[in-house]
Amino acid sequence: MKILIDENLPYSTKFVLNELEHDVRDVKDTNLRGEEDKRIFAFAQSEERIFITRDMDFANILKYPPGTHGGIIILRLPMERCVEEINEVIREFFQEITEEKIKGAIIIIEEGKYRIRR
């Protein structure tokens, strides 16, 4: 899968997903650091990447209608979670899900579960 990781996630998440053989870019490695959401999202779409973020603004189905993008994954875990715990949740999720389920969907990952909005 082609994935873009938002700057509000650990940089090490890139390596976790690379280990799972995904094509991963991190916003921190681009000239988009600190840019507005719409510019980062447009970049993800221009490269046909699934976008992973902690920003709940991307859960807005009126602004990001399901079926009109490559997929948005929102990680909704308590802020006190350490990097290792965050990366383990992401690793487990990507080992379980297929690209077909992500494409065009908004997925919210929470403690021990995830929801898919199509």
PyRosetta script that sets phi, psi and omega in degrees:
from pyrosetta import init, pose_from_sequence

init()
pose = pose_from_sequence("MKILIDENLPYSTKFVLNELEHDVRDVKDTNLRGEEDKRIFAFAQSEERIFITRDMDFANILKYPPGTHGGIIILRLPMERCVEEINEVIREFFQEITEEKIKGAIIIIEEGKYRIRR")
pose.set_psi(1, 148.9)
pose.set_omega(1, 174.4)
pose.set_phi(2, -95.7)
pose.set_psi(2, 125.3)
pose.set_omega(2, -171.5)
pose.set_phi(3, -133.3)
pose.set_psi(3, 142.5)
pose.set_omega(3, 170.1)
pose.set_phi(4, -118.2)
pose.set_psi(4, 126.5)
pose.set_omega(4, -179.7)
pose.set_phi(5, -100.5)
pose.set_psi(5, 128.3)
pose.set_omega(5, 179.2)
pose.set_phi(6, -68.9)
pose.set_psi(6, 158.6)
pose.set_omega(6, -177.5)
pose.set_phi(7, -71.6)
pose.set_psi(7, -8.0)
pose.set_omega(7, 178.7)
pose.set_phi(8, -89.0)
pose.set_psi(8, 9.8)
pose.set_omega(8, 175.0)
pose.set_phi(9, -114.1)
pose.set_psi(9, 156.9)
pose.set_omega(9, -179.1)
pose.set_phi(10, -60.0)
pose.set_psi(10, 143.0)
pose.set_omega(10, 177.8)
pose.set_phi(11, -61.5)
pose.set_psi(11, -31.7)
pose.set_omega(11, -178.6)
pose.set_phi(12, -65.6)
pose.set_psi(12, -17.6)
pose.set_omega(12, 177.4)
pose.set_phi(13, -59.7)
pose.set_psi(13, -33.9)
pose.set_omega(13, 177.4)
pose.set_phi(14, -57.0)
pose.set_psi(14, -43.8)
pose.set_omega(14, -178.0)
pose.set_phi(15, -72.0)
pose.set_psi(15, -34.9)
pose.set_omega(15, 176.1)
pose.set_phi(16, -60.1)
pose.set_psi(16, -46.7)
pose.set_omega(16, -178.7)
pose.set_phi(17, -73.1)
pose.set_psi(17, -32.3)
pose.set_omega(17, 174.0)
pose.set_phi(18, -62.2)
pose.set_psi(18, -39.3)
pose.set_omega(18, 177.9)
pose.set_phi(19, -60.7)
pose.set_psi(19, -29.2)
pose.set_omega(19, 177.6)
pose.set_phi(20, -86.7)
pose.set_psi(20, 9.7)
pose.set_omega(20, 175.0)
pose.set_phi(21, 69.9)
pose.set_psi(21, 34.1)
pose.set_omega(21, 174.3)
pose.set_phi(22, -97.1)
pose.set_psi(22, 155.6)
pose.set_omega(22, 176.2)
pose.set_phi(23, -90.0)
pose.set_psi(23, 104.4)
pose.set_omega(23, -169.5)
pose.set_phi(24, -118.9)
pose.set_psi(24, 135.9)
pose.set_omega(24, 170.3)
pose.set_phi(25, -122.9)
pose.set_psi(25, 149.2)
pose.set_omega(25, 177.1)
pose.set_phi(26, -115.8)
pose.set_psi(26, 138.0)
pose.set_omega(26, 179.3)
pose.set_phi(27, -55.4)
pose.set_psi(27, -31.8)
pose.set_omega(27, -179.6)
pose.set_phi(28, -63.3)
pose.set_psi(28, -20.1)
pose.set_omega(28, 179.7)
pose.set_phi(29, -93.8)
pose.set_psi(29, 4.2)
pose.set_omega(29, -177.8)
pose.set_phi(30, -116.0)
pose.set_psi(30, 179.2)
pose.set_omega(30, 175.2)
pose.set_phi(31, -87.4)
pose.set_psi(31, 16.6)
pose.set_omega(31, -177.2)
pose.set_phi(32, -96.5)
pose.set_psi(32, 0.2)
pose.set_omega(32, -179.0)
pose.set_phi(33, -55.0)
pose.set_psi(33, 126.4)
pose.set_omega(33, 179.1)
pose.set_phi(34, 79.7)
pose.set_psi(34, 1.9)
pose.set_omega(34, -179.7)
pose.set_phi(35, -76.0)
pose.set_psi(35, 166.3)
pose.set_omega(35, 177.8)
pose.set_phi(36, -66.7)
pose.set_psi(36, 152.4)
pose.set_omega(36, 179.9)
pose.set_phi(37, -52.6)
pose.set_psi(37, -44.0)
pose.set_omega(37, -174.6)
pose.set_phi(38, -63.8)
pose.set_psi(38, -32.7)
pose.set_omega(38, 179.4)
pose.set_phi(39, -72.9)
pose.set_psi(39, -41.9)
pose.set_omega(39, 178.3)
pose.set_phi(40, -64.8)
pose.set_psi(40, -43.9)
pose.set_omega(40, 179.8)
pose.set_phi(41, -63.1)
pose.set_psi(41, -41.0)
pose.set_omega(41, 178.9)
pose.set_phi(42, -62.3)
pose.set_psi(42, -37.9)
pose.set_omega(42, 177.4)
pose.set_phi(43, -62.9)
pose.set_psi(43, -46.3)
pose.set_omega(43, 178.7)
pose.set_phi(44, -57.7)
pose.set_psi(44, -42.6)
pose.set_omega(44, -178.1)
pose.set_phi(45, -71.1)
pose.set_psi(45, -36.1)
pose.set_omega(45, -179.9)
pose.set_phi(46, -65.5)
pose.set_psi(46, -27.7)
pose.set_omega(46, 178.2)
pose.set_phi(47, -100.5)
pose.set_psi(47, 7.6)
pose.set_omega(47, 179.8)
pose.set_phi(48, 54.2)
pose.set_psi(48, 49.1)
pose.set_omega(48, -179.0)
pose.set_phi(49, -107.8)
pose.set_psi(49, 147.0)
pose.set_omega(49, 169.4)
pose.set_phi(50, -75.0)
pose.set_psi(50, 137.0)
pose.set_omega(50, -176.3)
pose.set_phi(51, -106.9)
pose.set_psi(51, 126.6)
pose.set_omega(51, 178.2)
pose.set_phi(52, -113.3)
pose.set_psi(52, 130.4)
pose.set_omega(52, -176.0)
pose.set_phi(53, -151.2)
pose.set_psi(53, 169.0)
pose.set_omega(53, 169.7)
pose.set_phi(54, -106.2)
pose.set_psi(54, -0.1)
pose.set_omega(54, -174.6)
pose.set_phi(55, -80.2)
pose.set_psi(55, 109.4)
pose.set_omega(55, -177.6)
pose.set_phi(56, -67.1)
pose.set_psi(56, -13.8)
pose.set_omega(56, 176.5)
pose.set_phi(57, -59.2)
pose.set_psi(57, -28.1)
pose.set_omega(57, -179.4)
pose.set_phi(58, -75.6)
pose.set_psi(58, -4.7)
pose.set_omega(58, 176.9)
pose.set_phi(59, -83.3)
pose.set_psi(59, -5.4)
pose.set_omega(59, -178.0)
pose.set_phi(60, -73.2)
pose.set_psi(60, 105.7)
pose.set_omega(60, -176.4)
pose.set_phi(61, -71.9)
pose.set_psi(61, -16.0)
pose.set_omega(61, 175.1)
pose.set_phi(62, -76.2)
pose.set_psi(62, -36.1)
pose.set_omega(62, 179.7)
pose.set_phi(63, -83.0)
pose.set_psi(63, -33.5)
pose.set_omega(63, -178.4)
pose.set_phi(64, -129.0)
pose.set_psi(64, 70.2)
pose.set_omega(64, -175.4)
pose.set_phi(65, -59.1)
pose.set_psi(65, 132.1)
pose.set_omega(65, 175.6)
pose.set_phi(66, -54.8)
pose.set_psi(66, 143.3)
pose.set_omega(66, -179.9)
pose.set_phi(67, 90.0)
pose.set_psi(67, -5.8)
pose.set_omega(67, -177.7)
pose.set_phi(68, -110.1)
pose.set_psi(68, 8.3)
pose.set_omega(68, -177.1)
pose.set_phi(69, -148.7)
pose.set_psi(69, 177.0)
pose.set_omega(69, -177.3)
pose.set_phi(70, -79.5)
pose.set_psi(70, -7.4)
pose.set_omega(70, -179.7)
pose.set_phi(71, 122.2)
pose.set_psi(71, 138.4)
pose.set_omega(71, 178.2)
pose.set_phi(72, -126.8)
pose.set_psi(72, 129.3)
pose.set_omega(72, 176.4)
pose.set_phi(73, -117.3)
pose.set_psi(73, 123.5)
pose.set_omega(73, -179.3)
pose.set_phi(74, -112.7)
pose.set_psi(74, 121.3)
pose.set_omega(74, 179.5)
pose.set_phi(75, -90.3)
pose.set_psi(75, 114.6)
pose.set_omega(75, -177.6)
pose.set_phi(76, -117.0)
pose.set_psi(76, 77.7)
pose.set_omega(76, 178.7)
pose.set_phi(77, -116.8)
pose.set_psi(77, 156.7)
pose.set_omega(77, 176.7)
pose.set_phi(78, -56.1)
pose.set_psi(78, 141.5)
pose.set_omega(78, -176.7)
pose.set_phi(79, -62.1)
pose.set_psi(79, -23.2)
pose.set_omega(79, -178.5)
pose.set_phi(80, -78.8)
pose.set_psi(80, -0.9)
pose.set_omega(80, 177.4)
pose.set_phi(81, -64.2)
pose.set_psi(81, 135.1)
pose.set_omega(81, 179.8)
pose.set_phi(82, -79.5)
pose.set_psi(82, 166.8)
pose.set_omega(82, -177.6)
pose.set_phi(83, -55.7)
pose.set_psi(83, -44.7)
pose.set_omega(83, -178.4)
pose.set_phi(84, -60.8)
pose.set_psi(84, -40.7)
pose.set_omega(84, 179.6)
pose.set_phi(85, -67.5)
pose.set_psi(85, -41.8)
pose.set_omega(85, 177.9)
pose.set_phi(86, -60.9)
pose.set_psi(86, -47.6)
pose.set_omega(86, -178.5)
pose.set_phi(87, -65.3)
pose.set_psi(87, -33.6)
pose.set_omega(87, 178.8)
pose.set_phi(88, -68.0)
pose.set_psi(88, -40.6)
pose.set_omega(88, 176.9)
pose.set_phi(89, -60.9)
pose.set_psi(89, -45.3)
pose.set_omega(89, -179.8)
pose.set_phi(90, -65.1)
pose.set_psi(90, -43.1)
pose.set_omega(90, 178.7)
pose.set_phi(91, -59.1)
pose.set_psi(91, -48.9)
pose.set_omega(91, -179.1)
pose.set_phi(92, -61.0)
pose.set_psi(92, -42.4)
pose.set_omega(92, -179.8)
pose.set_phi(93, -60.7)
pose.set_psi(93, -48.5)
pose.set_omega(93, -176.7)
pose.set_phi(94, -73.2)
pose.set_psi(94, -19.0)
pose.set_omega(94, 174.1)
pose.set_phi(95, -78.8)
pose.set_psi(95, -20.8)
pose.set_omega(95, -175.0)
pose.set_phi(96, -97.8)
pose.set_psi(96, -29.9)
pose.set_omega(96, -169.7)
pose.set_phi(97, -103.1)
pose.set_psi(97, 156.8)
pose.set_omega(97, 176.7)
pose.set_phi(98, -104.4)
pose.set_psi(98, 159.2)
pose.set_omega(98, 178.9)
pose.set_phi(99, -62.1)
pose.set_psi(99, -34.5)
pose.set_omega(99, -179.8)
pose.set_phi(100, -61.0)
pose.set_psi(100, -35.0)
pose.set_omega(100, 179.5)
pose.set_phi(101, -73.7)
pose.set_psi(101, -25.1)
pose.set_omega(101, -177.9)
pose.set_phi(102, -85.4)
pose.set_psi(102, -41.3)
pose.set_omega(102, -174.7)
pose.set_phi(103, -51.6)
pose.set_psi(103, 123.2)
pose.set_omega(103, 176.8)
pose.set_phi(104, 78.6)
pose.set_psi(104, -4.2)
pose.set_omega(104, -176.0)
pose.set_phi(105, -101.0)
pose.set_psi(105, 159.8)
pose.set_omega(105, 167.4)
pose.set_phi(106, -108.2)
pose.set_psi(106, 121.1)
pose.set_omega(106, -177.3)
pose.set_phi(107, -118.3)
pose.set_psi(107, 128.4)
pose.set_omega(107, 177.9)
pose.set_phi(108, -109.5)
pose.set_psi(108, 118.9)
pose.set_omega(108, 178.1)
pose.set_phi(109, -97.7)
pose.set_psi(109, 124.6)
pose.set_omega(109, 178.1)
pose.set_phi(110, -123.2)
pose.set_psi(110, -177.8)
pose.set_omega(110, 178.1)
pose.set_phi(111, -55.3)
pose.set_psi(111, 112.3)
pose.set_omega(111, 173.2)
pose.set_phi(112, 70.6)
pose.set_psi(112, 8.8)
pose.set_omega(112, -179.2)
pose.set_phi(113, -160.4)
pose.set_psi(113, 169.5)
pose.set_omega(113, 172.0)
pose.set_phi(114, -146.2)
pose.set_psi(114, 154.9)
pose.set_omega(114, 178.7)
pose.set_phi(115, -120.8)
pose.set_psi(115, 138.9)
pose.set_omega(115, 178.4)
pose.set_phi(116, -112.6)
pose.set_psi(116, 125.6)
pose.set_omega(116, 176.1)
pose.set_phi(117, -110.8)
pose.set_psi(117, 122.8)
pose.set_omega(117, 179.8)
pose.set_phi(118, -113.2)
pose.dump_pdb("model.pdb")
